[in-house]
Amino acid sequence: MSILSFYIDPSRVCIFTKKACSYCSNAINLLKQNNNNPQIIEIDDTNENFFLERELISATGQKTYPFIYINEIFIGGYKQLFDIVKSGYFKNINCKCFQRDYDDWGAII
């Protein structure tokens, strides 16, 4: 079992970020603009930052931040996320992280 499986919440879009990364901030803002509250994992704030970063690079082949997962599947970085949103696919994606549950009053729970 990979260390990544301990971090990635399958019910949310997961973004692995670094401090002072403008593409990371852009990705988070893009998701929030599209009514998604991503799981943000700041690599610099984890105890396993060195091992986690090595695992991300090994698992994905990508060496730049952010690392973005949807439905536990690596989609790439900011450019790939932007392309998904721009294509309209993001609105139709069958993702557990975009499904909302509502209470009897219509509020998101």
N, C-alpha and C positions, 0 to 999 in steps of 0.2 A: 504494500500500500504506500502510495506516494505521500509526502508531507503536504502536498497541495490539497489532497482530499480532506485534510483536517481544517483547512482554511476556507475552501470554497463552499458557500451556501447554495445548494441547488435551487432554492426558491427565489434567488435574486440574481441580478447581473452583478458579477464580481469584477472589481478592478484592483489590480495590484499597482500601486503608485510609489513614487519617490517625491520627497520634498523638493520644492522649487522646480517641478516639471510642468511646463506650460501645457504640454499635450495632455497630461493627466488631468489638469484643471479643466481644460476644454472638453475632455471626454465626460467628466462628471457633470459639468454644466449642460452639455448636450443631452445627457440622459435625463437630468432633472427637468429640462425644458420639454421633454417628451413624456412627462408624468411617470418617471421611474426613479425610485430611490435605491441607488446601487449600494452594494456592500463594498466599502472602501477599505483596502488593506494597505496601510502605509508601511512599506518594507522597512524603512529606517526606524520604525517604532517597535518592530518585533525582535524578540530575543534570538530568533533563528535567521536573521536577515541574510547572512552570508550563504547559509545552506538553502534558504528559500529562493534566493536569487539564482543560485546555481541550478536548482531544480526547475525553475521557470524557464531558464535558457535551454536546459537539456530537454525538457518536455516539448517546447514550442519551436526551438531554433531561432527565436527572436531575441535580439540583444538590447532593444530599446524599450522604454516605458511609454505608455502603460501596457500592461498585459490584461486583456479583457476576455472574460468568459461569459457565455450565455448558455443556460441549460447545461452547465458544466463542460461546455465545449469551447475551446479556445478559438476566438474569431480574429484575433490580431490586436492592433493598437488603435489609436485615434482615427487614422485614415480609413481603416476598415469599418469602424463603427460609424463614422460620418457617411460613408458610402451606403451602408445598410439603412441609415435613417433617411438619407436623400432619396433612395430608391423607393421608399414607401413600404418596404418589406418589414421594417421595424413595427409598424402599426398592425400588421397582419401576422406577425411571428407567433407561433404557438409555443409560448414560453410560460412556464409556471410563474416566472418572476413578473409577468404582466397581468396575471389573473388577480382579480380583486374579490374579496369577500365583503358582503355588506350586511349590516345588522337590519333589524326590522324597520328602522327609521331611514335607511338608505345611506348611512354613514359607512365609510370604509373601515373595516376592522382588520 
